[in-house]
Amino acid sequence: MDRKNLYAFTQIVSPYPGFVSVNGEDASVEFTVRSPASPAGDCGACAGMKLDLAQARELGRKLLEHAGPGVDTTPDCSYRA
């Protein structure tokens, strides 16, 4: 399987906006994040890690649990112009 972007969010600020990118691969999900720029304007810290599919499913369950019962899982694209 090719790498496929599953979710991405980038803050609308500059320079160096914070972002989250979630990508699916063969048997894993990779998360890449960057914190926003520092007050001095330096690039924020970057980090990434992979979860196997079982760990990713557990994360998904926990996120939905946190969102509360009856959460609408329809993608919200209202922030896009």
mmCIF file of the N, C-alpha and C atoms, coordinates in Angstrom:
data_MODEL
# 
_entry.id   MODEL 
# 
loop_
_atom_site.group_PDB 
_atom_site.id 
_atom_site.type_symbol 
_atom_site.label_atom_id 
_atom_site.label_alt_id 
_atom_site.label_comp_id 
_atom_site.label_asym_id 
_atom_site.label_entity_id 
_atom_site.label_seq_id 
_atom_site.pdbx_PDB_ins_code 
_atom_site.Cartn_x 
_atom_site.Cartn_y 
_atom_site.Cartn_z 
_atom_site.occupancy 
_atom_site.B_iso_or_equiv 
_atom_site.pdbx_formal_charge 
_atom_site.auth_seq_id 
_atom_site.auth_comp_id 
_atom_site.auth_asym_id 
_atom_site.auth_atom_id 
_atom_site.pdbx_PDB_model_num 
ATOM 1   N N  . MET A 1 1  ? 0.841   -1.184 0.000  1.00 0.00 ? 1  MET A N  1 
ATOM 2   C CA . MET A 1 1  ? 0.000   0.000  0.000  1.00 0.00 ? 1  MET A CA 1 
ATOM 3   C C  . MET A 1 1  ? 0.882   1.242  0.000  1.00 0.00 ? 1  MET A C  1 
ATOM 4   N N  . ASP A 1 2  ? 0.490   2.212  -0.764 1.00 0.00 ? 2  ASP A N  1 
ATOM 5   C CA . ASP A 1 2  ? 1.197   3.488  -0.769 1.00 0.00 ? 2  ASP A CA 1 
ATOM 6   C C  . ASP A 1 2  ? 0.838   4.281  0.481  1.00 0.00 ? 2  ASP A C  1 
ATOM 7   N N  . ARG A 1 3  ? 1.682   5.222  0.780  1.00 0.00 ? 3  ARG A N  1 
ATOM 8   C CA . ARG A 1 3  ? 1.417   6.138  1.884  1.00 0.00 ? 3  ARG A CA 1 
ATOM 9   C C  . ARG A 1 3  ? 0.207   6.988  1.515  1.00 0.00 ? 3  ARG A C  1 
ATOM 10  N N  . LYS A 1 4  ? -0.746  7.127  2.446  1.00 0.00 ? 4  LYS A N  1 
ATOM 11  C CA . LYS A 1 4  ? -1.969  7.877  2.179  1.00 0.00 ? 4  LYS A CA 1 
ATOM 12  C C  . LYS A 1 4  ? -2.223  8.830  3.341  1.00 0.00 ? 4  LYS A C  1 
ATOM 13  N N  . ASN A 1 5  ? -2.441  10.107 3.019  1.00 0.00 ? 5  ASN A N  1 
ATOM 14  C CA . ASN A 1 5  ? -2.756  11.069 4.068  1.00 0.00 ? 5  ASN A CA 1 
ATOM 15  C C  . ASN A 1 5  ? -4.175  10.815 4.562  1.00 0.00 ? 5  ASN A C  1 
ATOM 16  N N  . LEU A 1 6  ? -4.316  10.615 5.867  1.00 0.00 ? 6  LEU A N  1 
ATOM 17  C CA . LEU A 1 6  ? -5.612  10.360 6.488  1.00 0.00 ? 6  LEU A CA 1 
ATOM 18  C C  . LEU A 1 6  ? -6.205  11.612 7.114  1.00 0.00 ? 6  LEU A C  1 
ATOM 19  N N  . TYR A 1 7  ? -5.331  12.505 7.590  1.00 0.00 ? 7  TYR A N  1 
ATOM 20  C CA . TYR A 1 7  ? -5.790  13.730 8.235  1.00 0.00 ? 7  TYR A CA 1 
ATOM 21  C C  . TYR A 1 7  ? -4.636  14.712 8.256  1.00 0.00 ? 7  TYR A C  1 
ATOM 22  N N  . ALA A 1 8  ? -4.954  15.986 8.088  1.00 0.00 ? 8  ALA A N  1 
ATOM 23  C CA . ALA A 1 8  ? -3.941  17.026 8.202  1.00 0.00 ? 8  ALA A CA 1 
ATOM 24  C C  . ALA A 1 8  ? -4.595  18.297 8.714  1.00 0.00 ? 8  ALA A C  1 
ATOM 25  N N  . PHE A 1 9  ? -3.871  19.017 9.539  1.00 0.00 ? 9  PHE A N  1 
ATOM 26  C CA . PHE A 1 9  ? -4.320  20.318 10.022 1.00 0.00 ? 9  PHE A CA 1 
ATOM 27  C C  . PHE A 1 9  ? -3.096  21.203 10.147 1.00 0.00 ? 9  PHE A C  1 
ATOM 28  N N  . THR A 1 10 ? -3.197  22.417 9.602  1.00 0.00 ? 10 THR A N  1 
ATOM 29  C CA . THR A 1 10 ? -2.128  23.406 9.714  1.00 0.00 ? 10 THR A CA 1 
ATOM 30  C C  . THR A 1 10 ? -2.740  24.695 10.226 1.00 0.00 ? 10 THR A C  1 
ATOM 31  N N  . GLN A 1 11 ? -2.128  25.275 11.252 1.00 0.00 ? 11 GLN A N  1 
ATOM 32  C CA . GLN A 1 11 ? -2.608  26.549 11.774 1.00 0.00 ? 11 GLN A CA 1 
ATOM 33  C C  . GLN A 1 11 ? -2.447  27.629 10.717 1.00 0.00 ? 11 GLN A C  1 
ATOM 34  N N  . ILE A 1 12 ? -3.331  28.613 10.760 1.00 0.00 ? 12 ILE A N  1 
ATOM 35  C CA . ILE A 1 12 ? -3.263  29.711 9.802  1.00 0.00 ? 12 ILE A CA 1 
ATOM 36  C C  . ILE A 1 12 ? -2.529  30.864 10.477 1.00 0.00 ? 12 ILE A C  1 
ATOM 37  N N  . VAL A 1 13 ? -1.238  30.678 10.626 1.00 0.00 ? 13 VAL A N  1 
ATOM 38  C CA . VAL A 1 13 ? -0.342  31.695 11.174 1.00 0.00 ? 13 VAL A CA 1 
ATOM 39  C C  . VAL A 1 13 ? 0.997   31.553 10.463 1.00 0.00 ? 13 VAL A C  1 
ATOM 40  N N  . SER A 1 14 ? 1.807   32.579 10.559 1.00 0.00 ? 14 SER A N  1 
ATOM 41  C CA . SER A 1 14 ? 3.150   32.453 10.001 1.00 0.00 ? 14 SER A CA 1 
ATOM 42  C C  . SER A 1 14 ? 4.094   33.236 10.888 1.00 0.00 ? 14 SER A C  1 
ATOM 43  N N  . PRO A 1 15 ? 5.354   33.033 10.896 1.00 0.00 ? 15 PRO A N  1 
ATOM 44  C CA . PRO A 1 15 ? 5.990   31.959 10.144 1.00 0.00 ? 15 PRO A CA 1 
ATOM 45  C C  . PRO A 1 15 ? 5.884   30.643 10.893 1.00 0.00 ? 15 PRO A C  1 
ATOM 46  N N  . TYR A 1 16 ? 6.183   29.582 10.246 1.00 0.00 ? 16 TYR A N  1 
ATOM 47  C CA . TYR A 1 16 ? 6.240   28.244 10.821 1.00 0.00 ? 16 TYR A CA 1 
ATOM 48  C C  . TYR A 1 16 ? 4.989   27.862 11.598 1.00 0.00 ? 16 TYR A C  1 
ATOM 49  N N  . PRO A 1 17 ? 3.876   27.670 10.923 1.00 0.00 ? 17 PRO A N  1 
ATOM 50  C CA . PRO A 1 17 ? 2.662   27.266 11.639 1.00 0.00 ? 17 PRO A CA 1 
ATOM 51  C C  . PRO A 1 17 ? 2.787   25.866 12.228 1.00 0.00 ? 17 PRO A C  1 
ATOM 52  N N  . GLY A 1 18 ? 2.102   25.647 13.327 1.00 0.00 ? 18 GLY A N  1 
ATOM 53  C CA . GLY A 1 18 ? 2.026   24.298 13.880 1.00 0.00 ? 18 GLY A CA 1 
ATOM 54  C C  . GLY A 1 18 ? 1.186   23.426 12.951 1.00 0.00 ? 18 GLY A C  1 
ATOM 55  N N  . PHE A 1 19 ? 1.466   22.140 12.937 1.00 0.00 ? 19 PHE A N  1 
ATOM 56  C CA . PHE A 1 19 ? 0.662   21.243 12.102 1.00 0.00 ? 19 PHE A CA 1 
ATOM 57  C C  . PHE A 1 19 ? 0.620   19.844 12.683 1.00 0.00 ? 19 PHE A C  1 
ATOM 58  N N  . VAL A 1 20 ? -0.380  19.110 12.238 1.00 0.00 ? 20 VAL A N  1 
ATOM 59  C CA . VAL A 1 20 ? -0.534  17.684 12.533 1.00 0.00 ? 20 VAL A CA 1 
ATOM 60  C C  . VAL A 1 20 ? -0.770  16.996 11.195 1.00 0.00 ? 20 VAL A C  1 
ATOM 61  N N  . SER A 1 21 ? -0.075  15.905 10.958 1.00 0.00 ? 21 SER A N  1 
ATOM 62  C CA . SER A 1 21 ? -0.281  15.111 9.751  1.00 0.00 ? 21 SER A CA 1 
ATOM 63  C C  . SER A 1 21 ? -0.346  13.641 10.157 1.00 0.00 ? 21 SER A C  1 
ATOM 64  N N  . VAL A 1 22 ? -1.392  12.959 9.698  1.00 0.00 ? 22 VAL A N  1 
ATOM 65  C CA . VAL A 1 22 ? -1.579  11.540 10.013 1.00 0.00 ? 22 VAL A CA 1 
ATOM 66  C C  . VAL A 1 22 ? -1.614  10.793 8.686  1.00 0.00 ? 22 VAL A C  1 
ATOM 67  N N  . ASN A 1 23 ? -0.711  9.831  8.538  1.00 0.00 ? 23 ASN A N  1 
ATOM 68  C CA . ASN A 1 23 ? -0.583  9.104  7.279  1.00 0.00 ? 23 ASN A CA 1 
ATOM 69  C C  . ASN A 1 23 ? -0.657  7.604  7.502  1.00 0.00 ? 23 ASN A C  1 
ATOM 70  N N  . GLY A 1 24 ? -1.429  6.930  6.657  1.00 0.00 ? 24 GLY A N  1 
ATOM 71  C CA . GLY A 1 24 ? -1.536  5.482  6.711  1.00 0.00 ? 24 GLY A CA 1 
ATOM 72  C C  . GLY A 1 24 ? -0.505  4.840  5.813  1.00 0.00 ? 24 GLY A C  1 
ATOM 73  N N  . GLU A 1 25 ? 0.094   3.776  6.300  1.00 0.00 ? 25 GLU A N  1 
ATOM 74  C CA . GLU A 1 25 ? 1.023   2.978  5.511  1.00 0.00 ? 25 GLU A CA 1 
ATOM 75  C C  . GLU A 1 25 ? 0.577   1.528  5.602  1.00 0.00 ? 25 GLU A C  1 
ATOM 76  N N  . ASP A 1 26 ? 1.379   0.598  5.116  1.00 0.00 ? 26 ASP A N  1 
ATOM 77  C CA . ASP A 1 26 ? 0.967   -0.800 5.044  1.00 0.00 ? 26 ASP A CA 1 
ATOM 78  C C  . ASP A 1 26 ? 0.309   -1.312 6.323  1.00 0.00 ? 26 ASP A C  1 
ATOM 79  N N  . ALA A 1 27 ? 1.030   -1.356 7.400  1.00 0.00 ? 27 ALA A N  1 
ATOM 80  C CA . ALA A 1 27 ? 0.502   -1.918 8.647  1.00 0.00 ? 27 ALA A CA 1 
ATOM 81  C C  . ALA A 1 27 ? 0.701   -0.946 9.797  1.00 0.00 ? 27 ALA A C  1 
ATOM 82  N N  . SER A 1 28 ? 0.695   0.360  9.471  1.00 0.00 ? 28 SER A N  1 
ATOM 83  C CA . SER A 1 28 ? 0.921   1.337  10.524 1.00 0.00 ? 28 SER A CA 1 
ATOM 84  C C  . SER A 1 28 ? 0.277   2.670  10.167 1.00 0.00 ? 28 SER A C  1 
ATOM 85  N N  . VAL A 1 29 ? 0.231   3.529  11.164 1.00 0.00 ? 29 VAL A N  1 
ATOM 86  C CA . VAL A 1 29 ? -0.223  4.904  10.991 1.00 0.00 ? 29 VAL A CA 1 
ATOM 87  C C  . VAL A 1 29 ? 0.890   5.790  11.553 1.00 0.00 ? 29 VAL A C  1 
ATOM 88  N N  . GLU A 1 30 ? 1.329   6.757  10.762 1.00 0.00 ? 30 GLU A N  1 
ATOM 89  C CA . GLU A 1 30 ? 2.408   7.639  11.182 1.00 0.00 ? 30 GLU A CA 1 
ATOM 90  C C  . GLU A 1 30 ? 1.861   9.026  11.501 1.00 0.00 ? 30 GLU A C  1 
ATOM 91  N N  . PHE A 1 31 ? 2.265   9.556  12.658 1.00 0.00 ? 31 PHE A N  1 
ATOM 92  C CA . PHE A 1 31 ? 1.868   10.887 13.108 1.00 0.00 ? 31 PHE A CA 1 
ATOM 93  C C  . PHE A 1 31 ? 3.087   11.793 13.044 1.00 0.00 ? 31 PHE A C  1 
ATOM 94  N N  . THR A 1 32 ? 2.928   12.971 12.453 1.00 0.00 ? 32 THR A N  1 
ATOM 95  C CA . THR A 1 32 ? 3.978   13.968 12.426 1.00 0.00 ? 32 THR A CA 1 
ATOM 96  C C  . THR A 1 32 ? 3.364   15.262 12.939 1.00 0.00 ? 32 THR A C  1 
ATOM 97  N N  . VAL A 1 33 ? 4.044   15.918 13.868 1.00 0.00 ? 33 VAL A N  1 
ATOM 98  C CA . VAL A 1 33 ? 3.539   17.172 14.439 1.00 0.00 ? 33 VAL A CA 1 
ATOM 99  C C  . VAL A 1 33 ? 4.668   18.193 14.527 1.00 0.00 ? 33 VAL A C  1 
ATOM 100 N N  . ARG A 1 34 ? 4.270   19.462 14.469 1.00 0.00 ? 34 ARG A N  1 
ATOM 101 C CA . ARG A 1 34 ? 5.206   20.548 14.729 1.00 0.00 ? 34 ARG A CA 1 
ATOM 102 C C  . ARG A 1 34 ? 4.487   21.568 15.584 1.00 0.00 ? 34 ARG A C  1 
ATOM 103 N N  . SER A 1 35 ? 5.139   21.998 16.646 1.00 0.00 ? 35 SER A N  1 
ATOM 104 C CA . SER A 1 35 ? 4.557   23.042 17.483 1.00 0.00 ? 35 SER A CA 1 
ATOM 105 C C  . SER A 1 35 ? 4.672   24.380 16.753 1.00 0.00 ? 35 SER A C  1 
ATOM 106 N N  . PRO A 1 36 ? 3.856   25.365 17.158 1.00 0.00 ? 36 PRO A N  1 
ATOM 107 C CA . PRO A 1 36 ? 3.947   26.680 16.516 1.00 0.00 ? 36 PRO A CA 1 
ATOM 108 C C  . PRO A 1 36 ? 5.324   27.306 16.729 1.00 0.00 ? 36 PRO A C  1 
ATOM 109 N N  . ALA A 1 37 ? 5.614   28.323 15.953 1.00 0.00 ? 37 ALA A N  1 
ATOM 110 C CA . ALA A 1 37 ? 6.875   29.051 16.088 1.00 0.00 ? 37 ALA A CA 1 
ATOM 111 C C  . ALA A 1 37 ? 7.001   29.631 17.484 1.00 0.00 ? 37 ALA A C  1 
ATOM 112 N N  . SER A 1 38 ? 8.224   29.772 17.924 1.00 0.00 ? 38 SER A N  1 
ATOM 113 C CA . SER A 1 38 ? 8.481   30.381 19.231 1.00 0.00 ? 38 SER A CA 1 
ATOM 114 C C  . SER A 1 38 ? 8.181   31.879 19.155 1.00 0.00 ? 38 SER A C  1 
ATOM 115 N N  . PRO A 1 39 ? 8.031   32.535 20.306 1.00 0.00 ? 39 PRO A N  1 
ATOM 116 C CA . PRO A 1 39 ? 7.812   33.986 20.279 1.00 0.00 ? 39 PRO A CA 1 
ATOM 117 C C  . PRO A 1 39 ? 8.925   34.744 19.534 1.00 0.00 ? 39 PRO A C  1 
ATOM 118 N N  . ALA A 1 40 ? 10.122  34.172 19.502 1.00 0.00 ? 40 ALA A N  1 
ATOM 119 C CA . ALA A 1 40 ? 11.230  34.794 18.771 1.00 0.00 ? 40 ALA A CA 1 
ATOM 120 C C  . ALA A 1 40 ? 11.150  34.528 17.268 1.00 0.00 ? 40 ALA A C  1 
ATOM 121 N N  . GLY A 1 41 ? 10.192  33.698 16.829 1.00 0.00 ? 41 GLY A N  1 
ATOM 122 C CA . GLY A 1 41 ? 10.029  33.399 15.404 1.00 0.00 ? 41 GLY A CA 1 
ATOM 123 C C  . GLY A 1 41 ? 10.766  32.177 14.915 1.00 0.00 ? 41 GLY A C  1 
ATOM 124 N N  . ASP A 1 42 ? 11.398  31.438 15.843 1.00 0.00 ? 42 ASP A N  1 
ATOM 125 C CA . ASP A 1 42 ? 12.100  30.211 15.444 1.00 0.00 ? 42 ASP A CA 1 
ATOM 126 C C  . ASP A 1 42 ? 11.099  29.098 15.160 1.00 0.00 ? 42 ASP A C  1 
ATOM 127 N N  . CYS A 1 43 ? 11.462  28.211 14.261 1.00 0.00 ? 43 CYS A N  1 
ATOM 128 C CA . CYS A 1 43 ? 10.619  27.066 13.919 1.00 0.00 ? 43 CYS A CA 1 
ATOM 129 C C  . CYS A 1 43 ? 10.325  26.242 15.176 1.00 0.00 ? 43 CYS A C  1 
ATOM 130 N N  . GLY A 1 44 ? 9.086   25.770 15.297 1.00 0.00 ? 44 GLY A N  1 
ATOM 131 C CA . GLY A 1 44 ? 8.714   24.936 16.433 1.00 0.00 ? 44 GLY A CA 1 
ATOM 132 C C  . GLY A 1 44 ? 9.343   23.563 16.353 1.00 0.00 ? 44 GLY A C  1 
ATOM 133 N N  . ALA A 1 45 ? 9.255   22.846 17.456 1.00 0.00 ? 45 ALA A N  1 
ATOM 134 C CA . ALA A 1 45 ? 9.812   21.494 17.525 1.00 0.00 ? 45 ALA A CA 1 
ATOM 135 C C  . ALA A 1 45 ? 8.971   20.528 16.687 1.00 0.00 ? 45 ALA A C  1 
ATOM 136 N N  . CYS A 1 46 ? 9.635   19.587 16.032 1.00 0.00 ? 46 CYS A N  1 
ATOM 137 C CA . CYS A 1 46 ? 8.965   18.572 15.225 1.00 0.00 ? 46 CYS A CA 1 
ATOM 138 C C  . CYS A 1 46 ? 9.149   17.208 15.871 1.00 0.00 ? 46 CYS A C  1 
ATOM 139 N N  . ALA A 1 47 ? 8.149   16.366 15.706 1.00 0.00 ? 47 ALA A N  1 
ATOM 140 C CA . ALA A 1 47 ? 8.236   14.999 16.214 1.00 0.00 ? 47 ALA A CA 1 
ATOM 141 C C  . ALA A 1 47 ? 7.367   14.109 15.335 1.00 0.00 ? 47 ALA A C  1 
ATOM 142 N N  . GLY A 1 48 ? 7.696   12.839 15.332 1.00 0.00 ? 48 GLY A N  1 
ATOM 143 C CA . GLY A 1 48 ? 6.907   11.870 14.590 1.00 0.00 ? 48 GLY A CA 1 
ATOM 144 C C  . GLY A 1 48 ? 7.037   10.502 15.224 1.00 0.00 ? 48 GLY A C  1 
ATOM 145 N N  . MET A 1 49 ? 6.003   9.692  15.027 1.00 0.00 ? 49 MET A N  1 
ATOM 146 C CA . MET A 1 49 ? 6.081   8.306  15.485 1.00 0.00 ? 49 MET A CA 1 
ATOM 147 C C  . MET A 1 49 ? 5.031   7.486  14.764 1.00 0.00 ? 49 MET A C  1 
ATOM 148 N N  . LYS A 1 50 ? 5.286   6.187  14.722 1.00 0.00 ? 50 LYS A N  1 
ATOM 149 C CA . LYS A 1 50 ? 4.356   5.255  14.085 1.00 0.00 ? 50 LYS A CA 1 
ATOM 150 C C  . LYS A 1 50 ? 3.665   4.412  15.148 1.00 0.00 ? 50 LYS A C  1 
ATOM 151 N N  . LEU A 1 51 ? 2.392   4.119  14.881 1.00 0.00 ? 51 LEU A N  1 
ATOM 152 C CA . LEU A 1 51 ? 1.628   3.162  15.676 1.00 0.00 ? 51 LEU A CA 1 
ATOM 153 C C  . LEU A 1 51 ? 1.249   2.017  14.762 1.00 0.00 ? 51 LEU A C  1 
ATOM 154 N N  . ASP A 1 52 ? 1.261   0.795  15.290 1.00 0.00 ? 52 ASP A N  1 
ATOM 155 C CA . ASP A 1 52 ? 0.738   -0.297 14.472 1.00 0.00 ? 52 ASP A CA 1 
ATOM 156 C C  . ASP A 1 52 ? -0.781  -0.150 14.420 1.00 0.00 ? 52 ASP A C  1 
ATOM 157 N N  . LEU A 1 53 ? -1.430  -0.915 13.580 1.00 0.00 ? 53 LEU A N  1 
ATOM 158 C CA . LEU A 1 53 ? -2.868  -0.730 13.374 1.00 0.00 ? 53 LEU A CA 1 
ATOM 159 C C  . LEU A 1 53 ? -3.687  -0.987 14.629 1.00 0.00 ? 53 LEU A C  1 
ATOM 160 N N  . ALA A 1 54 ? -3.295  -1.923 15.467 1.00 0.00 ? 54 ALA A N  1 
ATOM 161 C CA . ALA A 1 54 ? -4.018  -2.165 16.722 1.00 0.00 ? 54 ALA A CA 1 
ATOM 162 C C  . ALA A 1 54 ? -3.920  -0.942 17.630 1.00 0.00 ? 54 ALA A C  1 
ATOM 163 N N  . GLN A 1 55 ? -2.742  -0.363 17.729 1.00 0.00 ? 55 GLN A N  1 
ATOM 164 C CA . GLN A 1 55 ? -2.570  0.842  18.547 1.00 0.00 ? 55 GLN A CA 1 
ATOM 165 C C  . GLN A 1 55 ? -3.369  2.008  17.967 1.00 0.00 ? 55 GLN A C  1 
ATOM 166 N N  . ALA A 1 56 ? -3.387  2.129  16.645 1.00 0.00 ? 56 ALA A N  1 
ATOM 167 C CA . ALA A 1 56 ? -4.141  3.202  15.996 1.00 0.00 ? 56 ALA A CA 1 
ATOM 168 C C  . ALA A 1 56 ? -5.645  3.035  16.233 1.00 0.00 ? 56 ALA A C  1 
ATOM 169 N N  . ARG A 1 57 ? -6.137  1.794  16.183 1.00 0.00 ? 57 ARG A N  1 
ATOM 170 C CA . ARG A 1 57 ? -7.563  1.553  16.467 1.00 0.00 ? 57 ARG A CA 1 
ATOM 171 C C  . ARG A 1 57 ? -7.893  1.937  17.898 1.00 0.00 ? 57 ARG A C  1 
ATOM 172 N N  . GLU A 1 58 ? -7.021  1.592  18.838 1.00 0.00 ? 58 GLU A N  1 
ATOM 173 C CA . GLU A 1 58 ? -7.248  1.947  20.238 1.00 0.00 ? 58 GLU A CA 1 
ATOM 174 C C  . GLU A 1 58 ? -7.258  3.464  20.408 1.00 0.00 ? 58 GLU A C  1 
ATOM 175 N N  . LEU A 1 59 ? -6.347  4.161  19.743 1.00 0.00 ? 59 LEU A N  1 
ATOM 176 C CA . LEU A 1 59 ? -6.335  5.615  19.789 1.00 0.00 ? 59 LEU A CA 1 
ATOM 177 C C  . LEU A 1 59 ? -7.653  6.168  19.250 1.00 0.00 ? 59 LEU A C  1 
ATOM 178 N N  . GLY A 1 60 ? -8.109  5.641  18.127 1.00 0.00 ? 60 GLY A N  1 
ATOM 179 C CA . GLY A 1 60 ? -9.380  6.083  17.552 1.00 0.00 ? 60 GLY A CA 1 
ATOM 180 C C  . GLY A 1 60 ? -10.543 5.884  18.509 1.00 0.00 ? 60 GLY A C  1 
ATOM 181 N N  . ARG A 1 61 ? -10.582 4.725  19.164 1.00 0.00 ? 61 ARG A N  1 
ATOM 182 C CA . ARG A 1 61 ? -11.647 4.465  20.147 1.00 0.00 ? 61 ARG A CA 1 
ATOM 183 C C  . ARG A 1 61 ? -11.590 5.482  21.281 1.00 0.00 ? 61 ARG A C  1 
ATOM 184 N N  . LYS A 1 62 ? -10.403 5.756  21.775 1.00 0.00 ? 62 LYS A N  1 
ATOM 185 C CA . LYS A 1 62 ? -10.247 6.705  22.879 1.00 0.00 ? 62 LYS A CA 1 
ATOM 186 C C  . LYS A 1 62 ? -10.633 8.128  22.465 1.00 0.00 ? 62 LYS A C  1 
ATOM 187 N N  . LEU A 1 63 ? -10.299 8.528  21.236 1.00 0.00 ? 63 LEU A N  1 
ATOM 188 C CA . LEU A 1 63 ? -10.679 9.850  20.755 1.00 0.00 ? 63 LEU A CA 1 
ATOM 189 C C  . LEU A 1 63 ? -12.194 9.983  20.648 1.00 0.00 ? 63 LEU A C  1 
ATOM 190 N N  . LEU A 1 64 ? -12.858 8.957  20.117 1.00 0.00 ? 64 LEU A N  1 
ATOM 191 C CA . LEU A 1 64 ? -14.313 8.998  20.020 1.00 0.00 ? 64 LEU A CA 1 
ATOM 192 C C  . LEU A 1 64 ? -14.958 8.982  21.402 1.00 0.00 ? 64 LEU A C  1 
ATOM 193 N N  . GLU A 1 65 ? -14.387 8.215  22.313 1.00 0.00 ? 65 GLU A N  1 
ATOM 194 C CA . GLU A 1 65 ? -14.882 8.180  23.687 1.00 0.00 ? 65 GLU A CA 1 
ATOM 195 C C  . GLU A 1 65 ? -14.754 9.570  24.327 1.00 0.00 ? 65 GLU A C  1 
ATOM 196 N N  . HIS A 1 66 ? -13.648 10.221 24.097 1.00 0.00 ? 66 HIS A N  1 
ATOM 197 C CA . HIS A 1 66 ? -13.411 11.555 24.635 1.00 0.00 ? 66 HIS A CA 1 
ATOM 198 C C  . HIS A 1 66 ? -14.409 12.558 24.054 1.00 0.00 ? 66 HIS A C  1 
ATOM 199 N N  . ALA A 1 67 ? -14.760 12.404 22.780 1.00 0.00 ? 67 ALA A N  1 
ATOM 200 C CA . ALA A 1 67 ? -15.680 13.323 22.119 1.00 0.00 ? 67 ALA A CA 1 
ATOM 201 C C  . ALA A 1 67 ? -17.093 13.216 22.682 1.00 0.00 ? 67 ALA A C  1 
ATOM 202 N N  . GLY A 1 68 ? -17.415 12.087 23.274 1.00 0.00 ? 68 GLY A N  1 
ATOM 203 C CA . GLY A 1 68 ? -18.722 11.926 23.908 1.00 0.00 ? 68 GLY A CA 1 
ATOM 204 C C  . GLY A 1 68 ? -19.680 11.119 23.065 1.00 0.00 ? 68 GLY A C  1 
ATOM 205 N N  . PRO A 1 69 ? -20.765 10.679 23.702 1.00 0.00 ? 69 PRO A N  1 
ATOM 206 C CA . PRO A 1 69 ? -21.751 9.866  22.987 1.00 0.00 ? 69 PRO A CA 1 
ATOM 207 C C  . PRO A 1 69 ? -22.452 10.674 21.896 1.00 0.00 ? 69 PRO A C  1 
ATOM 208 N N  . GLY A 1 70 ? -22.793 9.981  20.837 1.00 0.00 ? 70 GLY A N  1 
ATOM 209 C CA . GLY A 1 70 ? -23.535 10.608 19.744 1.00 0.00 ? 70 GLY A CA 1 
ATOM 210 C C  . GLY A 1 70 ? -22.697 11.547 18.889 1.00 0.00 ? 70 GLY A C  1 
ATOM 211 N N  . VAL A 1 71 ? -21.378 11.435 18.990 1.00 0.00 ? 71 VAL A N  1 
ATOM 212 C CA . VAL A 1 71 ? -20.524 12.324 18.197 1.00 0.00 ? 71 VAL A CA 1 
ATOM 213 C C  . VAL A 1 71 ? -20.752 12.074 16.712 1.00 0.00 ? 71 VAL A C  1 
ATOM 214 N N  . ASP A 1 72 ? -20.848 13.156 15.967 1.00 0.00 ? 72 ASP A N  1 
ATOM 215 C CA . ASP A 1 72 ? -21.017 13.063 14.517 1.00 0.00 ? 72 ASP A CA 1 
ATOM 216 C C  . ASP A 1 72 ? -19.639 12.837 13.903 1.00 0.00 ? 72 ASP A C  1 
ATOM 217 N N  . THR A 1 73 ? -19.451 11.729 13.227 1.00 0.00 ? 73 THR A N  1 
ATOM 218 C CA . THR A 1 73 ? -18.144 11.418 12.642 1.00 0.00 ? 73 THR A CA 1 
ATOM 219 C C  . THR A 1 73 ? -18.018 11.921 11.194 1.00 0.00 ? 73 THR A C  1 
ATOM 220 N N  . THR A 1 74 ? -18.990 12.729 10.733 1.00 0.00 ? 74 THR A N  1 
ATOM 221 C CA . THR A 1 74 ? -18.893 13.324 9.411  1.00 0.00 ? 74 THR A CA 1 
ATOM 222 C C  . THR A 1 74 ? -17.751 14.330 9.421  1.00 0.00 ? 74 THR A C  1 
ATOM 223 N N  . PRO A 1 75 ? -16.843 14.271 8.448  1.00 0.00 ? 75 PRO A N  1 
ATOM 224 C CA . PRO A 1 75 ? -15.731 15.229 8.431  1.00 0.00 ? 75 PRO A CA 1 
ATOM 225 C C  . PRO A 1 75 ? -16.229 16.671 8.424  1.00 0.00 ? 75 PRO A C  1 
ATOM 226 N N  . ASP A 1 76 ? -15.608 17.521 9.221  1.00 0.00 ? 76 ASP A N  1 
ATOM 227 C CA . ASP A 1 76 ? -15.951 18.936 9.292  1.00 0.00 ? 76 ASP A CA 1 
ATOM 228 C C  . ASP A 1 76 ? -14.974 19.704 8.432  1.00 0.00 ? 76 ASP A C  1 
ATOM 229 N N  . CYS A 1 77 ? -15.441 20.174 7.303  1.00 0.00 ? 77 CYS A N  1 
ATOM 230 C CA . CYS A 1 77 ? -14.571 20.925 6.390  1.00 0.00 ? 77 CYS A CA 1 
ATOM 231 C C  . CYS A 1 77 ? -14.917 22.415 6.406  1.00 0.00 ? 77 CYS A C  1 
ATOM 232 N N  . SER A 1 78 ? -15.634 22.858 7.446  1.00 0.00 ? 78 SER A N  1 
ATOM 233 C CA . SER A 1 78 ? -16.085 24.253 7.488  1.00 0.00 ? 78 SER A CA 1 
ATOM 234 C C  . SER A 1 78 ? -14.944 25.249 7.578  1.00 0.00 ? 78 SER A C  1 
ATOM 235 N N  . TYR A 1 79 ? -13.776 24.820 8.038  1.00 0.00 ? 79 TYR A N  1 
ATOM 236 C CA . TYR A 1 79 ? -12.647 25.734 8.172  1.00 0.00 ? 79 TYR A CA 1 
ATOM 237 C C  . TYR A 1 79 ? -11.944 25.981 6.851  1.00 0.00 ? 79 TYR A C  1 
ATOM 238 N N  . ARG A 1 80 ? -12.315 25.231 5.831  1.00 0.00 ? 80 ARG A N  1 
ATOM 239 C CA . ARG A 1 80 ? -11.660 25.387 4.524  1.00 0.00 ? 80 ARG A CA 1 
ATOM 240 C C  . ARG A 1 80 ? -12.359 26.474 3.733  1.00 0.00 ? 80 ARG A C  1 
ATOM 241 N N  . ALA A 1 81 ? -11.571 27.267 3.053  1.00 0.00 ? 81 ALA A N  1 
ATOM 242 C CA . ALA A 1 81 ? -12.132 28.349 2.225  1.00 0.00 ? 81 ALA A CA 1 
ATOM 243 C C  . ALA A 1 81 ? -12.598 27.814 0.895  1.00 0.00 ? 81 ALA A C  1 
# 
